[in-house]
Amino acid sequence: MMARTHIAFAALMMVACSVGILQRMPQVHEVALAGAAGLLPDLDHPKSTFGRIVPYISIPIAKVFGHRGFTHSFLMVALIIWLLLTYREQQNIPVLPLVIGYFSHIIGDLLTPSGVPLLWPIRKKFSLNIFKADGPMEHFIYRGCWIGVGYFLWVALQRPGDLWIRPAHMAVSNWCVAALEQSATMLVHLLRIMA
């Protein structure tokens, strides 16, 4: 999965969790943190977005574990949760967006043919093989994620008593309709190509 799709998928997961499970409007910083955390597992690739920012971390991780190794496993997710919960009190760390963003990356890569070693140190890679990275289906998923974010925000804006947010609601609704129309056109085009 490409970096922009990881960001969009992480944002969708954060907004969906916030609205659908926690029953509250997500904070902007939570969505931004989730999006950034959605790129963290690729620290094991020196040419990734974060790998280029911190090559002194990325290069050693890549040499020891390789790309889509330890950083793409349940063990790493458990380690991150443990570290965040351990230092949350002292540092006031927002645990949920970081965990959701990180885990969303692993789910995203699980959908590609390359797969991920979920049970690392067992090196067997698991893959649902739904789409190739940077292919037409990923572009469709990228747009779908942002449509999903818009949908969950629209649901959150429907709460009774919030009459002052009607203009924002209308703007989000109009954006969702336009995005759906564009995605439908893209899907028809994609289906014609695949036929």
Secondary structure as UniProt FT lines:
FT   HELIX           3..16
FT   HELIX           17..21
FT   HELIX           28..37
FT   TURN            38..39
FT   HELIX           40..44
FT   TURN            46..47
FT   HELIX           49..53
FT   HELIX           55..65
FT   TURN            67..68
FT   HELIX           70..72
FT   HELIX           74..91
FT   HELIX           95..110
FT   TURN            113..114
FT   TURN            118..121
FT   TURN            133..134
FT   HELIX           136..157
FT   TURN            160..161
FT   HELIX           163..165
FT   HELIX           166..194
//
